[in-house]
Amino acid sequence: MIPIIAHGVGSRGDLPLPLWQFAWAAVAALAISFVALGALWTQPRLAALADGRPLPGAAALKPVGWLLGAISFALFVLVLGAGLFGEDRADQNIAPVAVYVVLWVGVAIAAALVGDIWPTISPFEWIASGIEKARGARAAVDIPSWASWTAPFMGVMFLTLELVHPVGESPRLIGIAATIYTAVMVTGTWLWGRGWLRSNDLFAALFALLGAMAPIGRDETGSLRLRLPLVGLASLVMTPAMTAVLLVVLGGTTFDGFSESEVGRGLFDGSDKWGLASFKFVGLLVSIVVIAALFLIATRFSASSTGTSWSSAIADFAPSLVPIAFGYTVAHYAQLLIDETQTFTFRLSDPFGFGWDLFGMAGNRINFNLVSVDAIAWLQVVGIVLGHVAAVVVAHDRAIERFDSQNATRSQLAMLFVMVVYSVLGLWLLLNA
Amino acid sequence: MCAALALFAAACGSSTTDIATGTTDAVADAGETADAAMAVDEDADAGETADAAMAMDDDGDAMAMDDEDPDAMAMDDDGMAMDDDAMHDGKHGHGGPMEVAEGLPTPSVTVEATADPRGGWIVHAMPTNHRIAPENASTDAVDGEGHMHLFVDGERIGRIYNEWVQVPALGEGTHEITVELSANNHSALAIDGEVINDTVTVEEGAAEGGHHHGDGTYEVAADAPTPSVSIEVFEDPKSGWNVHAVPTNHELNALAASTDAVEGEGHMHLYVGDTRITRLYGEWYHLADQTDGDHTIRVELSANNHLPLSVDGAIVEASTTITQVDGVEAMAMSDDDGHGDDDGGHDDGGHGDHGDAEMAEMADMSAIEGADTVISLAVADGAVSGDTGRVDVELGSTVGIVVDADITEQIHVHGYDVFADVNADQDAMFTFTADIPGLFEVELEGAGTLLVELAVR
């Protein structure tokens, strides 16, 4: 018998949202959108606030950062080792929960709420430092354009492993995937330097985007700055690959929510594992394409109504997707994060699944009552609605910064429509129906 | 009998940490006497006194439950160490408790229960003036010796030969664990018509879901005395088998179970085939009748943390083979060890004869029917039918699940981590209390096929 838990990491799913909660949230999202059109400020404000002020006590954080980096690098080695050499059981090995929960959800939410800590804790940064030492100083190199799309490509690969692969929660598979990923990062860094790494490491790219809405950010010199939440998005310069990362993640979360709904369950049903996986892969791609198409069509309308180029409209409005992506992540993964972070701490006592009990916690059980299911339901709704509000605000500010007020309103209409669609879709997925 | 199901249903019971001690009064009230008398009542009500075949605790241990069949009194001398002095006349265990002869030292028993950190209870039964004589079980009564019987909530669980016994998690709430003194012939001992027993009341907290055993072993330090174990199994003259496992250089320490490993101490694990039957805190164990055919009975030494001891990488174990004739029918039962268990015909204990097995099955069925939510499913040719989809369950209510399958599989209730085996011959039938809110998958663990989703709120 295959000793692997079949449906990914996490033993508990989210309860379906009650219909009334869905209805209130959807109405709130709609109402806020229309109010925003007329009532929000008429002068751009966020960009002026984006600088913030120096973070008090930033100097004292330096050793803390170094310590976090060291811990993170040790965890990276541990998880890689556990994946490659530990028991190949998702319910005993630390790798699945470390990658799918702590890294993918935990660090993402921390980045958005506090600040992008990835440059501090990224093991690839340590490796890059090693590579720079080994190679010595060198002139800047041209990065071939295909190599600049590594992050969104890796995003699709990550989501395929997590959501599509028949045994995507297999520690061995995760270990192999992490090895390949590390090899790609090392090769890219060797060829094109640390600049390539920072925008082409999937995690660096995603967490940097989410970190742009956080109250703590970095200026050009790398010093920490304290600012209001969201304002950092006003100074975010989007490349097409960054926009693609956002759309891929949004599409992936949508697919995850859909495939766990009753409709999705009925659709993705079958005993032929690989046939099912192929079908799911198509489903994942379709989700990403639909989410992306909505955004691209809306920006196309914006561009034509204001006479600007499509590509600049995409770059202008993509930052407003960040709070929506954050809202989706909170709504879909908050409960998983709360439950399975506990699992992660227990697994630290026996990371390889060899029966150790290093810290005496190997036998501990998840406390499922840490946060009530009602609280989770509200967190889901509030996450989506606040994400929506933040997106509308950011898009509004960006529009009046770019255009005169008449054009700004016109440019916003299509974006607003798409955001309402995203938010209602996100809420509908929470109905889990 | 439903209690047996409740036992495994509450596979994940958390436990309070206090030590509950029973009254030291060794004489029970009249009501208990009646119960006890019923328990040894033979023919007509044998089915009722029979406990369901098997219960699970959260440690992955199957606890075999049995019932003596008072009719099968045929003596069997092969391998039984008979004590010549013990051959008394006359006193067969028919019809009720047996008076302790006047002039003898008064026997008594005291029972204590300590919560096992991993759920369930470590029961300590302390008889006085009553020698435990497993070698003479199911023979004629002899003054001053015999064994003990264990009851939970008035239902008989089985014989006990050791002072320390593992009792699986019983489910949230108050439970009574009773130990009575028994003569060799299984008659309860009584003084002035009152059965000699003691009861401890335990309070079990909310279930928290089961857990998985870690794999691996506990390697004995090179400079420590090398532990070893021997095993002998004797056919009980009446029903089942008497297992005698003797460890050396390995102190049995019941109260340290589920704590950190300590060199030179721990307990033992008893297996029939690949199925873990129980922890052993003493040298003797009464194993219920098995299915017909050969069975390997294996004992392994275990550290306090439940990892098997190993010396130079080899697990310290001993095994022997028994041949069961006239055993019980194969029956699928819950298996909470979290490891794939792919043998079809389960050695799940059971008792008596076919009729009793059927009674046990009917009991399972009645427990299922008594559940607040009953989910009935069938798996045929890889397709699931019945109460599929999403089922709403009220928080705190009981759920009964019946699965009829044409394959050998393991059913897993996620979150609760309740496991149950199913095969073509035997449906899986189990109940549990839905005390964790959320959405939980129930699936075939091997194939990963979703059977049903439980929306507990």
Chai-1 contact restraints between the chains, C-beta under 6 A:
chainA,res_idxA,chainB,res_idxB,connection_type,confidence,min_distance_angstrom,max_distance_angstrom,comment,restraint_id
A,M1,B,G340,contact,1.0,0.0,6.0,A-B,restraint_1
A,M1,B,D342,contact,1.0,0.0,6.0,A-B,restraint_2
A,M1,B,G446,contact,1.0,0.0,6.0,A-B,restraint_3
A,I2,B,G446,contact,1.0,0.0,6.0,A-B,restraint_4
A,P3,B,G340,contact,1.0,0.0,6.0,A-B,restraint_5
A,A6,B,G448,contact,1.0,0.0,6.0,A-B,restraint_6
A,S11,B,H414,contact,1.0,0.0,6.0,A-B,restraint_7
A,S11,B,G415,contact,1.0,0.0,6.0,A-B,restraint_8
A,R12,B,G415,contact,1.0,0.0,6.0,A-B,restraint_9
A,R12,B,G438,contact,1.0,0.0,6.0,A-B,restraint_10
A,G13,B,L439,contact,1.0,0.0,6.0,A-B,restraint_11
A,L15,B,L439,contact,1.0,0.0,6.0,A-B,restraint_12
A,L15,B,A455,contact,1.0,0.0,6.0,A-B,restraint_13
A,L15,B,R457,contact,1.0,0.0,6.0,A-B,restraint_14
A,D91,B,H212,contact,1.0,0.0,6.0,A-B,restraint_15
A,E262,B,R390,contact,1.0,0.0,6.0,A-B,restraint_16
A,S271,B,G382,contact,1.0,0.0,6.0,A-B,restraint_17
A,D350,B,G214,contact,1.0,0.0,6.0,A-B,restraint_18
A,F354,B,G216,contact,1.0,0.0,6.0,A-B,restraint_19
A,G355,B,G214,contact,1.0,0.0,6.0,A-B,restraint_20
A,G355,B,D215,contact,1.0,0.0,6.0,A-B,restraint_21
A,G355,B,G216,contact,1.0,0.0,6.0,A-B,restraint_22
A,G355,B,L307,contact,1.0,0.0,6.0,A-B,restraint_23
A,A362,B,G214,contact,1.0,0.0,6.0,A-B,restraint_24
A,G363,B,H211,contact,1.0,0.0,6.0,A-B,restraint_25
A,R365,B,E208,contact,1.0,0.0,6.0,A-B,restraint_26
A,R365,B,G209,contact,1.0,0.0,6.0,A-B,restraint_27
A,R365,B,H211,contact,1.0,0.0,6.0,A-B,restraint_28
A,F368,B,I436,contact,1.0,0.0,6.0,A-B,restraint_29
A,V373,B,P437,contact,1.0,0.0,6.0,A-B,restraint_30
